[in-house]
Amino acid sequence: MITQDKEYDFVIIGSGLGGLACAFILASEGYSIVVLEKNHQIGGNLQVFSRDKCVLDTGVHYIGSLNKGENLNQFFKYFGLLDKLKLKRLDEDGFDVIRFRDGTEYKYAQGYDKFIETLSIAFPEERNAIINYCNKIKETCSCFHVYNLDVSDNNHHLNNLDLLSINAFDYIATITKNELLQQVLAGTNGLYAGTKETTPWYVHALIINSYLTGAYRLKDGSSQISIQMSKSIRAMGGEIYKRKEVVGASYYDTGLIKEVILKSGEKVKGKNFISNVHPSITIDIFGENRFLKAYSRRIKGIKDTSSSFIVHLVFKENSFKYLNYNVYQYNGNSVWDGIDYNKDNWPKSYFLCTPANSKNEEFAESMSIMIYMDSKETEKWAKTHNTIVNKSERGNSYEAFKREKEEKVLSVLEEQYPDIRTKIKSVHSSTPLTFRDYIGDKSGALYGIERDSNNAIKTSINTRTKIKNLSLTGQNIVLHGVLGVTIGAFVTCFNFVDKNKLMNKVKNS
């Protein structure tokens, strides 16, 4: 029960990884904190759900940078997570497989040396190009200091407009003239909803580097991260409340926030407030009149990344072999064009994985298939909202829409797995509306805002806001994904904690 007359040092809105990471950092520094979550489950994209006694992930399917000494490995040690997580290391010789419609496959091996050797076998005349590609990734990553656990100048990269403005597609084309190799090097762009015209090179580099330095799955679901972190936060005196939706705020005459107002009518007082909600939604919650008009226009004008349609297959027992790698399947002319589709050629591409489980190493319990989907496809039902907290049926037409899309996905899957239907126990799916309702942005975006190499400054969002006691965190601050959100949480907390002492604690964990 929230004590309404208590004033917390920090009130954190949203219990996604960014909110939980901020809560852990600040609680460990002795601050009183409370986390307010609108849903019945904490964790944001770390949430899971169960169908036919099978745990299914909603957003996190694998994570990187977990080799000894790598950045996420150190962050997880700091959070006290590393020894508590059930991890499954993906295949050394090919944790990601880029596959084309004709059946040809190209593997991403773990570690730069293996990555170079494996691709050089497939492209023997392009070895130098592959080496140059890897060197450029390393060089780019070195410019992002917090990514390298360095806080000598944590905003150094923001001063390098030339770097932020390099386009990923264009840069890869300068490395090699071999168009097939270009496709393979960009073949995991589903990790950031890549678009040919806008995706910056630095986004590609930071993400590819993270997976080359330790790619793992979380056995039995990604919610173990949020569960373990919440236990640690509560052990340090922090408070976490579910089903507490923040809908507004009241202010002092000075312009500082006094308290947030919940949908239930409850009020929660604080000295400082951190929003882990999409910046556009944050503006709506705290009042657009409290922000500069130019800021509100810019934030609300930033395009979000594409949303997705995800199909979850639950398999009959011991029917489908577990795949200790991910598949990026491309059936179109380019790995960049899966996002641009029409009704007749959808799906042009998909991401596929079989989640790891601790009960059976040989056979998969389930399969998740993620396909781009424009949120406009579900506009017909946009006024409906359906979560466990706020139950509402979308109607028969919505269910028919889902069944039609599921059937198209299964038909495409049969091209690579001809007998897959005989192995399926049940089929479940989620649409952009599912992500919108549970994650809390307006379009169900896969990865928050779309970074734009043509306008890098416009798509950069500071942790501080005009409201002096309101800060931002989450996937829109630095980068999306478990690593990007974790780094963003530290950047947010540098406003309140000595950054050198804090990063030393991370490095010495």
C-alpha positions in Angstrom: 0.0 0.0 0.0 1.4 3.4 -1.0 1.8 5.8 1.9 0.4 9.0 0.4 1.9 11.4 2.9 5.4 10.1 2.4 7.7 12.1 0.1 10.1 9.8 -1.8 13.5 11.0 -3.0 12.6 9.5 -6.4 9.3 8.5 -8.0 9.9 6.3 -11.0 7.2 5.9 -13.6 7.3 2.6 -15.4 9.0 -0.6 -14.4 10.7 -1.5 -17.6 14.4 -2.3 -17.4 15.3 1.4 -17.5 13.1 2.2 -14.5 14.3 -0.9 -12.5 17.9 -0.1 -13.3 17.5 3.5 -12.1 15.7 2.2 -9.0 18.5 -0.2 -8.2 21.3 2.4 -8.7 19.5 5.1 -6.6 18.4 2.7 -3.8 21.9 1.4 -3.5 23.1 5.0 -3.0 20.7 5.3 -0.1 17.8 7.2 -1.7 14.2 6.3 -1.0 12.5 5.2 -4.2 9.2 4.0 -5.4 8.4 2.5 -8.8 4.9 2.8 -10.2 3.8 0.3 -12.9 0.5 0.4 -14.7 0.4 -3.3 -15.6 -0.1 -6.4 -13.6 3.5 -7.5 -14.3 6.8 -5.5 -14.0 9.5 -5.5 -16.6 8.2 -3.8 -19.8 9.7 -5.8 -22.7 11.0 -8.3 -20.1 7.4 -9.5 -19.5 6.5 -13.0 -20.3 3.2 -14.9 -20.6 2.2 -18.6 -20.5 0.2 -20.7 -22.9 -0.2 -24.4 -22.7 2.2 -24.4 -19.7 4.9 -22.9 -21.9 6.6 -19.6 -21.0 6.8 -17.2 -23.9 8.9 -14.0 -24.1 7.3 -10.8 -25.3 10.3 -8.7 -26.3 13.7 -10.0 -25.3 14.8 -13.1 -27.3 18.6 -12.9 -26.8 21.2 -10.6 -25.3 24.8 -9.8 -26.0 28.0 -8.5 -24.4 28.0 -11.2 -21.7 31.5 -12.6 -22.2 33.8 -12.1 -19.2 34.8 -8.5 -18.9 32.3 -7.2 -21.5 30.1 -4.3 -20.6 26.8 -6.0 -19.9 28.6 -8.7 -18.0 30.0 -6.0 -15.7 26.6 -4.2 -15.4 24.9 -7.5 -14.5 27.6 -8.2 -11.9 26.9 -4.7 -10.4 23.2 -5.5 -10.3 24.0 -8.9 -8.6 22.4 -10.6 -11.5 25.0 -12.6 -13.3 25.1 -15.6 -10.9 21.3 -15.7 -10.6 20.4 -15.9 -14.2 19.8 -19.1 -16.2 21.8 -18.4 -19.3 22.3 -20.5 -22.5 25.2 -19.5 -24.7 24.3 -19.6 -28.3 26.4 -21.5 -30.9 30.0 -20.4 -31.1 30.2 -21.1 -34.9 26.9 -19.4 -35.8 24.6 -17.7 -33.2 22.8 -15.8 -36.0 22.1 -17.3 -39.4 21.2 -15.1 -42.4 19.1 -17.2 -44.8 17.7 -16.4 -48.2 14.7 -17.9 -50.0 16.9 -20.2 -52.1 18.1 -21.9 -48.9 21.6 -20.4 -48.8 22.8 -19.6 -45.3 25.6 -17.4 -43.9 26.6 -17.7 -40.2 27.7 -15.0 -37.7 30.2 -16.7 -35.4 31.0 -15.4 -31.9 34.1 -13.3 -31.5 35.7 -11.1 -34.1 38.3 -13.7 -35.2 35.8 -16.4 -35.7 33.4 -14.0 -37.4 36.1 -13.0 -39.9 37.2 -16.6 -40.5 33.7 -17.9 -41.0 32.6 -15.2 -43.5 36.0 -15.4 -45.3 35.2 -19.0 -46.1 32.0 -17.9 -47.8 33.6 -14.8 -49.4 37.3 -15.7 -49.8 38.1 -12.7 -52.0 36.5 -10.3 -49.5 38.6 -11.1 -46.4 40.2 -7.6 -46.2 36.8 -6.0 -46.6 35.4 -8.1 -43.7 38.4 -7.2 -41.6 37.9 -3.5 -42.4 34.3 -3.8 -41.5 35.1 -5.3 -38.0 37.8 -2.6 -37.4 35.4 0.1 -38.2 32.8 -1.3 -35.8 35.5 -1.4 -33.0 36.6 2.2 -33.9 33.0 3.4 -33.8 32.2 1.7 -30.5 35.3 3.4 -28.9 33.7 6.8 -29.4 30.8 5.9 -27.0 32.5 6.2 -23.6 29.8 4.8 -21.2 29.4 1.9 -23.6 33.1 1.2 -22.7 32.5 1.8 -19.0 34.4 5.1 -19.3 32.9 8.3 -17.9 35.7 10.7 -18.7 33.3 12.4 -21.1 30.0 10.5 -21.2 28.5 12.7 -23.9 31.6 12.7 -26.1 29.7 11.0 -29.0 27.1 13.8 -29.1 29.8 16.2 -30.2 30.7 14.0 -33.2 28.0 14.9 -35.6 30.0 13.5 -38.5 29.9 10.1 -36.8 26.2 10.2 -35.9 25.4 11.2 -39.5 27.0 8.2 -41.2 24.3 6.0 -42.8 24.6 2.3 -42.2 23.5 1.2 -45.7 25.8 3.7 -47.4 28.8 2.9 -45.3 28.6 -0.9 -45.7 28.5 -0.2 -49.5 31.9 1.6 -49.2 33.4 -1.4 -47.5 32.7 -3.9 -50.3 31.3 -3.8 -53.8 30.1 -7.4 -53.4 26.3 -6.9 -53.1 25.7 -10.3 -51.5 28.2 -9.6 -48.8 26.6 -6.2 -48.2 23.3 -8.1 -47.7 24.9 -10.5 -45.2 26.6 -7.8 -43.2 23.3 -6.0 -42.8 21.4 -9.2 -42.4 20.5 -8.8 -38.7 19.0 -5.3 -39.1 15.8 -6.6 -37.6 17.6 -6.0 -34.3 17.1 -2.3 -34.8 14.2 -2.2 -37.4 16.8 -0.9 -39.9 15.7 1.3 -42.8 18.0 1.9 -45.8 17.4 5.6 -45.8 17.7 6.5 -42.1 19.5 4.0 -39.9 22.8 5.4 -38.6 26.0 3.4 -38.9 26.7 3.8 -35.1 23.4 2.0 -34.2 24.4 -0.9 -36.4 28.0 -0.9 -35.0 27.0 -0.8 -31.3 24.5 -3.6 -31.7 26.6 -5.9 -33.8 29.5 -5.5 -31.5 27.5 -6.4 -28.5 26.4 -9.8 -29.9 29.8 -10.6 -31.3 31.1 -10.3 -27.7 28.8 -12.9 -26.1 25.4 -13.9 -27.4 23.1 -15.7 -24.9 19.5 -16.7 -24.3 17.7 -16.6 -21.0 16.4 -20.0 -20.1 12.7 -20.0 -19.1 12.1 -16.4 -20.0 13.5 -12.9 -19.7 11.3 -12.0 -16.7 14.0 -13.5 -14.5 15.9 -10.2 -14.9 13.1 -8.1 -13.6 12.2 -10.6 -10.9 15.8 -10.7 -9.5 16.2 -6.9 -9.8 12.9 -6.2 -8.0 14.0 -8.5 -5.1 17.2 -6.6 -4.8 15.5 -3.2 -4.9 13.0 -4.2 -2.2 15.8 -5.6 -0.1 17.4 -2.1 -0.2 14.2 -0.5 1.0 12.8 0.4 -2.4 9.1 0.1 -3.1 7.5 -1.3 -6.3 3.8 -1.2 -7.0 1.9 -2.7 -9.9 -1.5 -1.6 -11.3 -0.6 2.0 -10.5 -1.1 4.0 -13.7 0.2 7.6 -13.6 -2.1 10.0 -15.4 -1.1 13.4 -14.3 0.8 15.6 -11.8 0.5 18.6 -9.6 3.1 21.3 -9.2 4.5 23.8 -6.8 4.4 27.5 -7.7 8.1 27.2 -8.6 7.3 24.9 -11.5 8.7 21.8 -9.7 6.5 18.6 -9.6 5.0 18.1 -6.2 3.3 14.7 -6.8 2.0 12.4 -9.5 -1.6 11.5 -9.7 -2.7 7.9 -10.3 -5.7 6.7 -12.3 -7.1 5.5 -9.0 -7.0 9.0 -7.6 -4.1 8.3 -5.3 -1.2 10.8 -5.2 2.5 10.0 -4.7 4.8 12.8 -3.6 8.5 13.0 -4.6 11.5 15.3 -4.7 12.6 13.9 -8.1 10.7 12.1 -10.8 12.1 9.8 -13.5 9.9 8.7 -16.4 10.6 5.4 -18.1 7.6 6.0 -20.4 8.0 7.0 -24.0 8.9 10.8 -24.1 5.8 11.6 -26.1 3.6 10.0 -23.5 5.6 11.6 -20.7 4.7 15.0 -22.2 1.0 14.0 -22.1 1.2 12.9 -18.5 3.0 15.9 -17.1 1.2 18.5 -19.3 2.3 19.8 -22.7 2.1 23.4 -21.3 5.0 22.6 -19.0 7.4 22.1 -21.9 8.7 24.4 -24.5 6.5 24.3 -27.7 9.5 23.6 -29.8 10.6 20.7 -27.6 7.1 19.1 -27.6 6.8 19.5 -31.4 10.2 17.9 -31.9 9.5 14.9 -29.5 6.1 14.3 -30.9 7.4 14.6 -34.4 10.1 11.9 -34.1 9.1 8.8 -36.0 8.9 5.6 -34.1 10.4 2.4 -35.4 8.2 -0.2 -37.0 6.0 -2.4 -35.0 5.6 -6.1 -35.4 3.4 -9.1 -35.5 4.7 -12.0 -33.5 3.6 -15.6 -33.8 4.3 -18.0 -30.9 4.1 -21.7 -31.7 3.8 -24.2 -28.8 5.1 -27.6 -30.0 3.9 -31.1 -29.2 6.3 -32.7 -26.8 9.7 -33.8 -28.3 8.6 -32.9 -31.8 10.9 -30.1 -33.0 14.6 -30.0 -32.4 15.9 -27.0 -30.4 17.9 -24.5 -32.5 20.7 -22.9 -30.6 20.8 -20.0 -33.0 18.5 -17.4 -34.5 17.4 -17.3 -38.1 16.9 -14.1 -40.1 15.0 -15.2 -43.2 14.7 -13.0 -46.3 12.4 -13.8 -49.1 12.5 -10.4 -50.9 15.2 -8.7 -53.0 17.0 -7.0 -50.2 17.5 -7.4 -46.4 16.4 -3.8 -46.1 13.0 -4.0 -47.7 11.1 -6.3 -45.2 9.7 -3.1 -43.6 8.2 -2.0 -46.9 5.5 -4.5 -47.8 2.0 -4.7 -49.2 -0.9 -7.1 -48.5 0.2 -9.5 -51.2 3.9 -9.9 -50.4 3.8 -9.9 -46.6 5.8 -11.3 -44.9 9.0 -10.5 -46.9 11.2 -11.4 -44.0 11.1 -12.7 -40.4 13.2 -13.4 -37.3 12.9 -16.9 -35.8 14.1 -18.4 -32.6 13.4 -21.4 -30.3 13.5 -20.1 -26.7 15.8 -22.1 -24.4 14.2 -24.0 -21.5 15.8 -25.8 -18.6 13.6 -28.9 -18.9 14.8 -30.1 -22.3 18.1 -29.3 -24.0 17.3 -31.4 -27.1 13.8 -30.3 -28.1 12.2 -26.9 -28.3 9.0 -26.2 -26.3 8.1 -23.3 -28.6 9.1 -21.1 -31.5 8.8 -17.3 -31.8 8.5 -15.7 -35.2 8.7 -11.9 -35.4 7.6 -10.0 -38.6 7.4 -6.3 -39.3 3.9 -4.9 -39.2 2.8 -1.3 -39.7 0.6 -0.1 -36.9 -1.8 1.3 -39.5 -2.9 -2.3 -40.2 -4.6 -2.4 -36.8 -6.0 1.2 -36.8 -9.5 -0.3 -37.2 -9.3 -1.4 -33.5 -7.1 1.5 -32.2 -9.7 2.7 -29.8 -9.8 -0.6 -28.0 -7.5 -1.4 -25.1 -6.9 -4.9 -23.7 -4.6 -5.9 -20.9 -5.0 -8.0 -17.8 -5.6 -4.9 -15.8 -8.1 -3.4 -18.3 -9.8 -6.3 -20.0 -11.6 -5.5 -23.2 -12.4 -7.7 -26.2 -11.5 -6.3 -29.7 -14.1 -8.4 -31.4 -14.4 -11.1 -34.0 -13.0 -9.1 -36.8 -9.8 -8.6 -34.9 -9.5 -12.3 -34.2 -10.1 -13.1 -37.8 -7.4 -10.6 -38.8 -4.9 -12.4 -36.5 -5.9 -15.9 -37.8 -5.4 -14.7 -41.4 -1.9 -13.3 -40.6 -1.0 -16.5 -38.6 -1.9 -18.6 -41.6 0.3 -16.5 -43.9 3.3 -16.9 -41.5 2.8 -20.7 -41.2 2.6 -20.9 -45.0 6.0 -19.1 -45.4 7.5 -21.2 -42.6 6.6 -24.4 -44.4 9.0 -23.4 -47.2 11.9 -24.1 -44.8 10.2 -26.5 -42.4 7.8 -28.6 -44.6 6.3 -30.7 -41.7 6.1 -28.0 -39.1 2.3 -28.0 -38.9 2.3 -31.6 -37.7 4.4 -30.6 -34.7 2.3 -27.7 -33.5 0.1 -28.0 -30.4 -1.2 -24.4 -30.4 -0.7 -21.0 -32.1 -0.7 -17.6 -30.4 0.0 -14.1 -31.7 0.4 -10.5 -30.8 -0.1 -7.3 -32.9 1.1 -3.7 -32.7 -1.9 -3.1 -30.4 -0.6 -5.7 -27.9 2.7 -3.9 -27.6 1.0 -0.5 -27.5 -1.2 -1.6 -24.5 1.5 -3.4 -22.5 4.6 -1.3 -23.3 3.0 2.1 -23.3 3.7 3.9 -26.5 1.3 5.1 -29.2 2.2 2.8 -32.0 3.5 -0.4 -30.5 7.0 0.4 -31.8 9.6 -2.4 -31.6 12.4 -0.2 -30.4 11.1 3.2 -29.5 12.1 6.2 -31.7 13.8 5.8 -35.0 17.3 7.2 -35.1 18.0 9.2 -38.3 21.4 9.6 -39.9 19.9 12.5 -41.9 19.0 14.5 -38.7 21.0 13.1 -35.8 20.4 16.0 -33.4 16.6 15.9 -33.9 16.5 12.2 -32.8 18.8 12.7 -29.8 16.9 13.0 -26.4 18.5 14.3 -23.3 17.8 12.8 -19.9 17.0 16.2 -18.4 13.8 18.1 -19.2 12.7 21.7 -18.7 10.9 20.6 -15.6 13.9 20.7 -13.2 12.9 17.6 -11.2 11.8 15.4 -14.1 14.3 13.2 -15.9 13.9 10.6 -18.7 15.2 7.1 -19.0 14.5 4.0 -21.2 15.2 2.8 -24.7 14.8 6.3 -26.3 17.7 7.9 -24.4 20.8 6.1 -25.6 19.8 2.9 -27.4 17.2 0.2 -27.2 17.8 -3.4 -26.0 19.0 -4.7 -22.7 22.4 -3.2 -23.0 21.3 0.2 -24.5 18.6 0.6 -21.8 21.0 -0.3 -19.0 23.5 2.3 -20.3 20.7 4.9 -20.5 19.8 4.3 -16.9 23.3 5.0 -15.8 23.4 8.2 -17.9 20.1 9.3 -16.2 21.5 8.6 -12.7 24.8 10.5 -13.4 22.6 13.6 -12.7 22.3 12.5 -9.1 25.3 10.2 -8.3 29.0 10.8 -8.7 29.6 9.2 -12.1 33.2 8.3 -11.5 32.5 6.5 -8.2 29.4 4.8 -9.7 31.3 3.5 -12.8 34.2 2.3 -10.5 31.7 0.2 -8.6 30.6 -1.3 -12.0 34.1 -2.0 -13.1 35.1 -3.5 -9.7 32.0 -5.7 -9.3 
